Amino acid sequence: MNASANELAASFDLEKLTPEFYDDPYPTYRALRENEPVKRLRNGTVFLTRYDDLVTSYKNTKSFSSDKKREFAPKYGDTPLYEHHTTSLVFNDPPAHTRVRRLIMGALSPRAIAGMEPDIIKLVDGLLDAIATKGSCELIEDFAASIPIEVIGNLLDVPHDERAPLRDWSLAILGALEPVVSPKVAARGNNAVTDFLGYLRTLVARRRERPGNPERDVLTRLIQGEDNGERLTEKELLHNCIFLLNAGHETTTNLIGNGLVALDRNPDQKRRLIDHPDLIKTAVEETLRYESSNQLGNRMTTERVELGGVMLDAGTSITLCIGAANRDPAQFPDPERFDIARTPNRHLAFATGAHQCAGMALARLEGAIAVSRFLARFPNYAVSGQPVRGGRVRFRGFLSVPCAID
């Protein structure tokens, strides 16, 4: 291992990241994985980069807790952001996590998701028609970001003329999950939670008066609960509606944008997918591995535990680096290569174990429809300027990607 890689690993600080890291974190992840895979950071937390160590952390929910009350109390204080993030599905342990997840999974059943396919195809084709009329596109605003907002809006049956603020609310709330949060970002996030809750209270009240079809309307399904009488509390209902939008919005936007940019940068794989459109499912999986939409997860140890040969005390805060684990050569041969037919591909973009993403089947469907139909419609598309990254470490995607379609 050369000195520069040793230095990259030794100097790594999640709270002081460089512009070069935001542009391309993978050399740093590789250096950490090979030199300090269980990296103790200056703030006392631990940063994991090996695939097997992440799987251990995901699957042992007893020793590695997802409950964020202790971690988020000093970060957010008594604020709307604290209430939201400590109530939502992803930041809770069983049995609360199990109960809420069961209700959400019931609303996102395979049958329900299969029923969404015609509407998603219609949505995507409408966006492609608009792009064709314009003659060029901004890949994120005109296409990638427009799809999940509409899909989640349809899931919750949000009236079309009330959807305008949803994306900004989502970005503001997720932006406050970064390792370092400025007062300005925190204020924006708190305002977004407050405004979003205010809107949802009105939406829920209307839906209680006039329920929708629970087979298609997730909000009605969540309000009515299960046949056995299981219900969400009002607080759980509101915050998990926010969670559904946030979880399904930016990550799916990133999946679509990252996939189309990766194909543009790997013309052999782009040609391969054009010639063999049946590879779209494995191409989506490879995009999720190669450029994971969500790069970081977090856990806290509940007891003294050994991980990767290192003893960790109870109460140790751990960052799980999904972006690094998904390029671990111990799991993925030739991991730096973008290979749309890669199999097997047991990536961790959706985590694994009890917290595996509840909406992953829907995200896969959106990604497959969006990328395959864009490619079929505009096979000669090309990124026509410098893409702008989102400027965040937890979520990896683009803010803008200028694109020529002819």
VENQUILIN-V804337 format. One record per pair of residues at least 12 apart in sequence whose C-alpha atoms are under 10 Angstrom apart, sorted by the first residue. I is the first residue (numbers start at 1). GAP is how many residues later the second one is. If there is no record, write none. Layout:
I_GAP + I_GAP
This chain:
1_30 + 1_33 + 1_34 + 2_29 + 4_24 + 4_27 + 5_22 + 5_23 + 5_24 + 5_25 + 5_26 + 5_27 + 5_29 + 5_30 + 6_22 + 6_25 + 6_26 + 6_28 + 6_29 + 6_30 + 7_21 + 7_24 + 7_25 + 7_28 + 8_19 + 8_20 + 8_21 + 8_22 + 8_23 + 8_24 + 8_27 + 9_18 + 9_19 + 9_20 + 9_21 + 9_22 + 9_23 + 9_24 + 9_25 + 9_26 + 9_27 + 9_28 + 9_30 + 10_21 + 10_22 + 10_25 + 10_26 + 10_29 + 10_30 + 10_31 + 11_17 + 11_30 + 12_16 + 12_17 + 12_19 + 12_20 + 12_27 + 12_28 + 12_29 + 12_30 + 12_35 + 13_26 + 13_27 + 13_28 + 13_29 + 13_30 + 13_34 + 14_27 + 14_28 + 14_29 + 14_31 + 14_33 + 14_164 + 14_165 + 14_166 + 14_305 + 14_379 + 15_26 + 15_27 + 15_28 + 15_163 + 15_164 + 15_165 + 15_166 + 16_163 + 16_164 + 17_375 + 17_376 + 19_372 + 21_370 + 21_372 + 22_367 + 22_368 + 22_369 + 22_370 + 22_371 + 22_374 + 23_365 + 23_366 + 23_367 + 23_368 + 23_369 + 23_370 + 23_373 + 24_365 + 25_298 + 25_299 + 25_368 + 25_371 + 26_265 + 26_297 + 26_298 + 26_301 + 26_310 + 27_297 + 28_296 + 29_19 + 29_20 + 29_21 + 29_292 + 29_293 + 29_294 + 29_295 + 29_296 + 29_298 + 29_299 + 30_19 + 30_20 + 30_294 + 30_295 + 30_297 + 30_298 + 30_299 + 31_18 + 31_293 + 32_15 + 32_16 + 32_17 + 32_18 + 32_292 + 33_14 + 33_15 + 33_16 + 33_17 + 33_18 + 33_291 + 33_292 + 33_294 + 33_295 + 33_296 + 34_15 + 34_16 + 34_294 + 36_12 + 36_13 + 36_14 + 37_12 + 37_13 + 37_14 + 37_16 + 37_271 + 37_273 + 37_287 + 38_12 + 38_15 + 38_269 + 38_270 + 38_271 + 38_272 + 38_273 + 38_274 + 38_280 + 38_281 + 38_282 + 39_271 + 39_279 + 39_280 + 40_278 + 41_277 + 43_274 + 44_272 + 44_273 + 44_274 + 45_255 + 45_270 + 45_271 + 45_272 + 45_273 + 45_274 + 46_252 + 46_253 + 46_254 + 46_266 + 46_270 + 46_271 + 46_272 + 46_273 + 46_274 + 47_249 + 47_251 + 47_270 + 47_271 + 47_272 + 47_273 + 47_274 + 48_248 + 48_249 + 48_250 + 48_259 + 48_260 + 48_270 + 48_271 + 48_272 + 48_273 + 48_274 + 48_276 + 48_277 + 49_270 + 49_271 + 49_272 + 49_273 + 49_274 + 49_275 + 49_276 + 49_277 + 49_278 + 49_279 + 50_258 + 50_270 + 50_271 + 50_272 + 50_273 + 50_274 + 50_275 + 50_276 + 50_277 + 50_278 + 50_279 + 50_280 + 50_281 + 51_269 + 51_270 + 51_271 + 51_272 + 51_273 + 51_274 + 51_275 + 51_276 + 51_277 + 51_278 + 51_279 + 51_280 + 51_281 + 51_296 + 51_297 + 52_255 + 52_256 + 52_273 + 52_276 + 52_278 + 52_279 + 53_254 + 53_255 + 53_256 + 53_267 + 53_272 + 54_243 + 54_253 + 54_254 + 54_265 + 54_266 + 54_267 + 54_268 + 54_270 + 54_271 + 54_294 + 54_297 + 54_298 + 55_265 + 55_270 + 55_293 + 55_296 + 55_297 + 55_298 + 56_251 + 56_252 + 56_296 + 56_297 + 57_241 + 57_242 + 57_243 + 57_244 + 57_250 + 57_261 + 57_263 + 57_295 + 57_296 + 58_239 + 58_240 + 58_241 + 58_262 + 58_290 + 58_293 + 58_294 + 58_295 + 58_296 + 58_297 + 58_298 + 59_292 + 59_293 + 59_294 + 59_295 + 59_296 + 59_297 + 60_293 + 60_294 + 61_32 + 61_33 + 61_238 + 61_239 + 61_240 + 61_241 + 61_292 + 61_293 + 61_294 + 62_31 + 62_32 + 62_239 + 62_240 + 62_241 + 63_236 + 63_237 + 63_238 + 63_239 + 63_240 + 63_241 + 63_242 + 63_251 + 64_29 + 64_234 + 64_235 + 64_236 + 64_237 + 64_238 + 64_239 + 64_241 + 64_250 + 64_251 + 64_252 + 64_253 + 64_254 + 65_26 + 65_27 + 65_28 + 65_29 + 65_233 + 65_234 + 65_235 + 65_236 + 65_237 + 65_238 + 65_250 + 65_252 + 65_253 + 66_20 + 66_23 + 66_24 + 66_25 + 66_26 + 66_27 + 66_28 + 66_31 + 66_231 + 66_232 + 66_233 + 66_234 + 66_235 + 66_289 + 67_18 + 67_19 + 67_20 + 67_22 + 67_23 + 67_24 + 67_25 + 67_26 + 67_27 + 67_30 + 67_231 + 67_232 + 67_233 + 68_14 + 68_17 + 68_18 + 68_19 + 68_22 + 68_23 + 68_24 + 68_25 + 68_230 + 68_231 + 68_232 + 68_249 + 69_13 + 69_14 + 69_16 + 69_17 + 69_18 + 69_22 + 69_23 + 70_16 + 70_230 + 70_245 + 70_247 + 71_15 + 71_227 + 71_228 + 71_229 + 71_244 + 71_246 + 72_13 + 72_14 + 72_105 + 73_13 + 75_101 + 75_102 + 75_104 + 75_105 + 75_106 + 75_111 + 76_100 + 76_101 + 76_105 + 76_110 + 76_114 + 79_107 + 79_108 + 79_110 + 79_111 + 79_112 + 79_114 + 79_115 + 80_107 + 80_109 + 80_110 + 80_111 + 80_112 + 80_113 + 80_114 + 80_117 + 81_92 + 81_93 + 81_95 + 81_96 + 81_105 + 81_106 + 81_108 + 81_109 + 81_110 + 81_111 + 81_112 + 81_113 + 82_108 + 82_111 + 83_107 + 83_110 + 83_152 + 83_156 + 84_89 + 84_106 + 84_109 + 84_110 + 84_113 + 84_151 + 84_152 + 84_154 + 84_155 + 84_156 + 84_158 + 84_159 + 85_88 + 85_89 + 85_92 + 85_154 + 85_155 + 85_157 + 85_158 + 86_153 + 87_148 + 87_149 + 87_150 + 87_151 + 87_152 + 87_153 + 87_156 + 88_12 + 88_13 + 88_147 + 88_148 + 88_149 + 88_150 + 88_151 + 88_152 + 88_153 + 88_154 + 88_155 + 88_156 + 89_12 + 89_15 + 89_147 + 89_150 + 89_151 + 89_154 + 89_155 + 89_266 + 89_269 + 90_150 + 90_153 + 90_157 + 90_265 + 90_266 + 90_267 + 90_268 + 91_207 + 91_208 + 91_264 + 92_263 + 93_261 + 93_262 + 94_260 + 94_261 + 97_257 + 97_258 + 98_256 + 98_257 + 99_131 + 99_132 + 99_133 + 100_122 + 100_130 + 100_131 + 100_132 + 100_133 + 100_136 + 100_137 + 100_140 + 101_139 + 101_253 + 101_254 + 101_256 + 101_257 + 102_123 + 102_124 + 102_128 + 102_256 + 103_115 + 103_118 + 103_119 + 103_120 + 103_121 + 103_122 + 103_123 + 103_127 + 103_128 + 103_129 + 104_114 + 104_115 + 104_117 + 104_118 + 104_121 + 104_136 + 104_137 + 104_140 + 104_254 + 104_255 + 105_252 + 105_253 + 105_254 + 106_109 + 106_112 + 106_115 + 106_116 + 106_119 + 106_120 + 106_252 + 107_48 + 107_107 + 107_108 + 107_109 + 107_110 + 107_111 + 107_112 + 107_113 + 107_114 + 107_115 + 107_118 + 107_119 + 108_47 + 108_107 + 108_108 + 108_109 + 108_110 + 108_113 + 108_250 + 108_251 + 108_252 + 108_253 + 108_254 + 109_106 + 109_249 + 109_250 + 109_252 + 109_253 + 110_251 + 110_252 + 111_104 + 111_105 + 112_43 + 112_102 + 112_103 + 112_104 + 112_105 + 112_106 + 112_250 + 113_42 + 113_103 + 113_246 + 113_248 + 113_249 + 113_250 + 113_252 + 114_247 + 114_248 + 114_251 + 115_100 + 115_101 + 116_35 + 116_38 + 116_39 + 116_100 + 116_246 + 116_249 + 116_250 + 117_245 + 117_248 + 117_249 + 117_252 + 119_31 + 119_32 + 119_35 + 120_27 + 120_28 + 120_30 + 120_31 + 120_34 + 120_245 + 120_246 + 120_249 + 120_250 + 121_245 + 121_248 + 121_249 + 121_252 + 123_23 + 123_24 + 123_27 + 123_28 + 123_247 + 124_19 + 124_20 + 124_22 + 124_23 + 124_242 + 124_245 + 124_246 + 124_247 + 124_249 + 124_250 + 125_244 + 125_245 + 125_248 + 125_249 + 125_252 + 127_15 + 127_16 + 127_17 + 127_19 + 127_20 + 127_243 + 127_247 + 128_14 + 128_15 + 128_242 + 128_245 + 128_246 + 128_249 + 128_250 + 129_248 + 130_12 + 130_13 + 131_12 + 131_247 + 131_274 + 132_245 + 132_246 + 132_273 + 132_274 + 134_271 + 135_268 + 135_269 + 135_270 + 135_271 + 136_245 + 136_246 + 136_248 + 136_266 + 136_267 + 136_268 + 136_269 + 136_270 + 137_244 + 137_246 + 137_247 + 137_264 + 137_265 + 137_266 + 137_267 + 137_268 + 138_245 + 138_246 + 138_249 + 138_261 + 138_262 + 138_263 + 138_264 + 138_265 + 138_266 + 139_117 + 139_118 + 139_121 + 139_122 + 139_244 + 139_248 + 139_259 + 139_260 + 139_261 + 139_262 + 139_263 + 139_264 + 139_265 + 140_113 + 140_114 + 140_116 + 140_117 + 140_118 + 140_247 + 140_257 + 140_258 + 140_259 + 140_260 + 140_261 + 140_262 + 140_263 + 141_112 + 141_258 + 141_259 + 141_260 + 141_261 + 142_258 + 142_259 + 143_110 + 143_113 + 143_114 + 143_227 + 143_231 + 144_105 + 144_106 + 144_108 + 144_109 + 144_110 + 144_111 + 144_112 + 144_113 + 144_114 + 144_116 + 144_222 + 144_223 + 144_226 + 144_227 + 144_254 + 145_22 + 145_104 + 145_105 + 145_106 + 145_107 + 145_108 + 145_109 + 145_111 + 145_112 + 145_254 + 146_21 + 146_103 + 146_107 + 147_102 + 147_105 + 147_106 + 147_109 + 147_219 + 147_220 + 147_223 + 148_19 + 148_97 + 148_98 + 148_99 + 148_100 + 148_101 + 148_102 + 148_103 + 148_104 + 148_105 + 148_108 + 148_214 + 148_215 + 148_218 + 148_219 + 149_14 + 149_15 + 149_17 + 149_18 + 149_21 + 149_96 + 149_97 + 149_99 + 149_100 + 149_101 + 149_103 + 149_104 + 150_13 + 150_16 + 150_99 + 151_94 + 151_97 + 151_98 + 151_211 + 151_215 + 152_14 + 152_66 + 152_89 + 152_92 + 152_93 + 152_94 + 152_95 + 152_96 + 152_97 + 153_13 + 153_64 + 153_92 + 154_62 + 154_63 + 154_64 + 154_65 + 155_61 + 155_62 + 155_63 + 155_64 + 155_65 + 155_89 + 155_90 + 156_47 + 156_48 + 156_51 + 156_56 + 156_60 + 156_61 + 156_62 + 156_63 + 156_64 + 156_65 + 156_66 + 156_85 + 156_88 + 156_89 + 157_46 + 157_50 + 157_55 + 157_59 + 157_60 + 157_61 + 157_62 + 157_63 + 158_42 + 158_45 + 158_59 + 158_61 + 159_44 + 162_37 + 165_27 + 165_30 + 165_31 + 166_26 + 166_30 + 166_76 + 166_79 + 166_80 + 166_83 + 167_78 + 167_79 + 167_82 + 167_83 + 168_20 + 168_21 + 168_24 + 169_19 + 169_20 + 169_21 + 169_22 + 169_23 + 169_24 + 169_25 + 169_26 + 169_27 + 169_73 + 169_76 + 169_77 + 170_19 + 170_22 + 170_23 + 170_26 + 170_72 + 170_73 + 170_75 + 170_76 + 170_77 + 170_78 + 170_79 + 170_80 + 171_17 + 171_18 + 171_21 + 171_75 + 171_78 + 171_79 + 172_13 + 172_14 + 172_15 + 172_16 + 172_17 + 172_18 + 172_19 + 172_20 + 172_21 + 172_74 + 173_12 + 173_13 + 173_14 + 173_15 + 173_16 + 173_17 + 173_18 + 173_19 + 173_20 + 173_23 + 173_69 + 173_70 + 173_73 + 174_15 + 174_69 + 174_72 + 174_73 + 174_76 + 174_220 + 174_221 + 175_13 + 175_14 + 175_216 + 175_217 + 175_218 + 175_219 + 175_220 + 176_12 + 176_13 + 176_14 + 177_12 + 177_215 + 177_216 + 177_217 + 177_218 + 178_118 + 178_214 + 178_215 + 178_216 + 178_217 + 179_117 + 179_140 + 179_213 + 179_214 + 179_215 + 193_46 + 193_49 + 196_42 + 196_43 + 196_45 + 196_46 + 197_38 + 197_41 + 197_42 + 197_44 + 197_45 + 198_40 + 199_39 + 200_37 + 200_38 + 200_39 + 200_41 + 200_42 + 201_33 + 201_36 + 201_37 + 203_16 + 203_35 + 204_15 + 204_16 + 204_19 + 204_30 + 204_33 + 204_34 + 207_12 + 207_13 + 207_16 + 208_12 + 208_15 + 208_16 + 211_12 + 211_13 + 218_23 + 218_26 + 219_18 + 219_19 + 219_22 + 222_14 + 222_15 + 222_16 + 222_18 + 222_19 + 223_14 + 223_15 + 244_114 + 244_115 + 247_47 + 247_110 + 247_111 + 247_112 + 247_113 + 247_116 + 248_109 + 248_110 + 248_111 + 248_112 + 248_114 + 248_115 + 249_114 + 250_43 + 250_44 + 250_145 + 250_146 + 250_147 + 251_37 + 251_41 + 251_42 + 251_43 + 251_98 + 251_112 + 251_144 + 251_145 + 251_146 + 252_36 + 252_41 + 252_42 + 252_108 + 252_110 + 252_111 + 252_112 + 252_114 + 252_115 + 252_145 + 253_40 + 253_110 + 253_113 + 253_114 + 253_144 + 253_145 + 253_146 + 254_33 + 254_34 + 254_37 + 254_38 + 254_39 + 254_40 + 254_113 + 254_136 + 254_141 + 254_142 + 254_143 + 254_144 + 254_145 + 255_29 + 255_30 + 255_32 + 255_33 + 255_36 + 255_37 + 255_38 + 255_39 + 255_108 + 255_109 + 255_111 + 255_112 + 255_113 + 255_115 + 255_116 + 255_141 + 255_142 + 256_28 + 256_31 + 256_32 + 256_37 + 256_107 + 256_108 + 256_110 + 256_111 + 256_112 + 256_113 + 256_114 + 256_115 + 256_118 + 256_141 + 257_30 + 257_36 + 257_110 + 257_113 + 257_114 + 257_140 + 257_141 + 257_142 + 257_143 + 257_144 + 258_29 + 258_30 + 258_32 + 258_33 + 258_34 + 258_35 + 258_138 + 258_139 + 258_140 + 258_143 + 259_24 + 259_25 + 259_26 + 259_27 + 259_28 + 259_29 + 259_31 + 259_32 + 259_108 + 259_109 + 259_111 + 259_112 + 259_138 + 260_27 + 260_110 + 260_111 + 260_112 + 260_114 + 260_115 + 260_121 + 260_122 + 260_123 + 260_141 + 261_26 + 261_121 + 261_122 + 261_126 + 261_136 + 261_137 + 261_140 + 261_142 + 262_25 + 262_28 + 262_29 + 262_76 + 263_20 + 263_24 + 263_75 + 263_76 + 263_77 + 263_108 + 263_112 + 263_119 + 264_116 + 264_117 + 264_118 + 264_119 + 265_73 + 265_117 + 265_118 + 266_71 + 266_72 + 266_73 + 267_115 + 268_70 + 268_71 + 269_14 + 269_69 + 269_70 + 269_71 + 269_72 + 270_13 + 270_70 + 270_105 + 270_109 + 270_110 + 271_104 + 271_108 + 271_109 + 272_67 + 272_68 + 272_69 + 273_67 + 273_68 + 273_99 + 273_102 + 273_103 + 273_106 + 274_98 + 274_101 + 274_102 + 274_105 + 277_95 + 277_96 + 277_98 + 277_99 + 278_94 + 279_61 + 279_62 + 279_63 + 279_89 + 279_93 + 280_60 + 280_61 + 280_87 + 280_88 + 280_89 + 280_91 + 280_92 + 281_59 + 281_60 + 281_83 + 281_84 + 281_86 + 281_87 + 281_88 + 281_91 + 282_57 + 282_58 + 282_59 + 282_60 + 282_61 + 282_62 + 282_63 + 282_86 + 283_55 + 283_56 + 283_57 + 283_58 + 283_59 + 283_84 + 283_85 + 283_88 + 283_89 + 284_56 + 284_57 + 284_79 + 284_80 + 284_81 + 284_82 + 284_83 + 284_84 + 284_87 + 284_88 + 285_54 + 285_55 + 285_56 + 285_57 + 285_58 + 285_59 + 285_60 + 285_61 + 285_62 + 285_64 + 285_79 + 285_82 + 285_83 + 286_40 + 286_51 + 286_52 + 286_53 + 286_54 + 286_55 + 286_56 + 286_57 + 286_59 + 286_60 + 286_61 + 287_51 + 287_52 + 287_53 + 287_62 + 287_80 + 288_35 + 288_38 + 288_57 + 288_59 + 288_60 + 288_61 + 288_62 + 288_76 + 288_79 + 289_33 + 289_34 + 289_35 + 289_36 + 289_37 + 289_38 + 289_43 + 289_46 + 289_49 + 289_56 + 289_57 + 289_58 + 289_59 + 289_60 + 289_61 + 290_33 + 290_34 + 290_36 + 290_37 + 290_45 + 290_46 + 290_47 + 290_48 + 290_49 + 290_57 + 290_59 + 291_31 + 291_32 + 291_33 + 291_35 + 291_36 + 291_47 + 291_58 + 291_104 + 291_105 + 291_106 + 292_30 + 292_31 + 292_32 + 292_34 + 292_35 + 292_55 + 292_56 + 292_57 + 292_58 + 292_102 + 292_103 + 292_104 + 292_105 + 293_29 + 293_30 + 293_56 + 293_57 + 293_101 + 293_102 + 293_103 + 293_104 + 294_27 + 294_28 + 294_29 + 294_54 + 294_55 + 294_56 + 294_57 + 294_99 + 294_100 + 294_101 + 294_102 + 294_103 + 295_25 + 295_26 + 295_27 + 295_28 + 295_29 + 295_30 + 295_31 + 295_53 + 295_54 + 295_97 + 295_98 + 295_99 + 295_100 + 295_101 + 296_23 + 296_24 + 296_25 + 296_26 + 296_27 + 296_28 + 296_53 + 296_97 + 296_98 + 296_99 + 296_100 + 297_21 + 297_22 + 297_23 + 297_24 + 297_25 + 297_54 + 297_97 + 298_19 + 298_20 + 298_21 + 298_22 + 298_23 + 299_16 + 299_17 + 299_18 + 299_19 + 299_20 + 299_21 + 300_13 + 300_14 + 300_15 + 300_16 + 300_17 + 300_18 + 300_19 + 301_12 + 301_13 + 301_14 + 301_15 + 301_16 + 301_17 + 302_12 + 302_13 + 302_14 + 302_15 + 303_12 + 303_13 + 304_12 + 320_31 + 321_27 + 321_73 + 322_25 + 322_26 + 322_27 + 322_28 + 322_29 + 322_72 + 323_24 + 323_25 + 323_26 + 323_70 + 323_71 + 323_72 + 323_73 + 325_22 + 325_23 + 325_24 + 326_19 + 326_20 + 326_21 + 326_22 + 326_23 + 327_20 + 328_19 + 331_13 + 331_14 + 331_15 + 331_16 + 332_12 + 332_13 + 332_14 + 332_15 + 350_13 + 374_31 + 375_30 + 377_28 + 378_26 + 378_27 + 378_28 + 379_26 + 379_27 + 380_24 + 380_25 + 380_26 + 381_22 + 381_23 + 381_24 + 381_25 + 382_20 + 382_21 + 382_22 + 382_23 + 382_24 + 383_18 + 383_19 + 383_20 + 383_21 + 383_22 + 384_17 + 384_18 + 384_19 + 384_20 + 384_21 + 385_15 + 385_16 + 385_17 + 385_18 + 385_19 + 386_14 + 386_15 + 386_16 + 386_17 + 387_12 + 387_13 + 387_14 + 387_15 + 387_16 + 388_12 + 388_13 + 388_14 + 389_12
